[in-house]
Amino acid sequence: MPGAALEIEGLSVRGARGRALLDVPRFAVAAGTALAVRGPSGAGKSTFLHALAGLVPAAAGAVRWDGEDIAALPEPARAAFRRRRVGFVFQEHLLFEELSAPENAAIAALYGPRAGRDAVHGRGRDRLAELGLDPGETRRSDTYSGGERQRIAVARALATDPAILLADEPTASLDRANADRLADELVRLAHEEGRTLVAVSHDPALHAVADRVIDLADGRITEDAAP
Ligand SMILES: Nc1ncnc2c1ncn2[C@@H]1O[C@H](COP(=O)(O)OP(=O)(O)OP(=O)(O)O)[C@@H](O)[C@H]1O
């Protein structure tokens, strides 16, 4: 199982003029959990996700993935951690529109170590097929539908075989049927493949299939429960 366990302790993230953006005294998630994060606009959901990926510096505290405190690492090491262990899915798929689906799915091969490139291409193609897309297609990604593009983005996130999947409103740009399908697929990746999923989402369909849902308000966790 590739999943990673998360443990947060005394985490504080601050913005301009020292404003508190996130304050999480203690929080833990077991490897292979599908966690949904919800809360009103400005509650700190994206900041929370970014802190989990080491994309924002912590003013204090620890963010440990399998015991490794990424908040204590210098940026190059955090970037290496992200490349090695984290897959991202965004609200807007953020594909390179002029590239084909398999090229987008394997984009990590451009940045990762040379030795792993063939594996990234192979996994990208396999994931596209698994998600119902033809891995032999050469047409531009902007010719795909919104639902298909989001599936290409999921294939891209999985091509590096990440232990951790971070998603920011992954279903928000999709119609109901595609949103339901994607929510099920993301949770399946946690349950069947053991990846740890943290999905910021206001989609009740995603909350319903997650193992756990937390509420954020003013940068703090206010509720933490099974759905
Ligand atoms: N670097 C920063 N400096 C100062 N303030 C920031 C910074 N980054 C975010 N903020 C503020 O922190 C608060 C939380 O932002 P965040 O994007 O995490 O909220 P969110 O819950 O994801 O909101 P939304 O649902 O609208 O995307 C907001 O008020 C935002 O303006």
The ligand as an ORCA input file, in Angstrom:
! r2SCAN-3c Opt
* xyz 0 1
  N      -0.382     34.912      1.233
  C      -1.440     35.440      1.814
  N      -1.331     36.604      2.484
  C      -2.406     37.142      3.097
  N      -3.619     36.600      3.112
  C      -3.770     35.436      2.471
  C      -2.709     34.786      1.786
  N      -3.181     33.637      1.241
  C      -4.486     33.583      1.574
  N      -4.841     34.653      2.302
  C      -6.159     34.913      2.890
  O      -6.410     33.847      3.784
  C      -7.790     33.524      3.798
  C      -7.965     32.039      3.455
  O      -7.662     31.831      2.069
  P      -7.925     30.444      1.361
  O      -7.634     30.642     -0.094
  O      -7.152     29.394      2.065
  O      -9.479     30.236      1.603
  P     -10.474     29.143      1.015
  O     -11.181     28.553      2.173
  O      -9.731     28.224      0.131
  O     -11.472     30.065      0.190
  P     -12.262     29.804     -1.201
  O     -13.281     28.770     -0.910
  O     -12.852     31.139     -1.485
  O     -11.215     29.393     -2.217
  C      -8.451     34.464      2.816
  O      -8.992     35.532      3.537
  C      -7.298     34.947      1.937
  O      -7.526     36.234      1.429
*
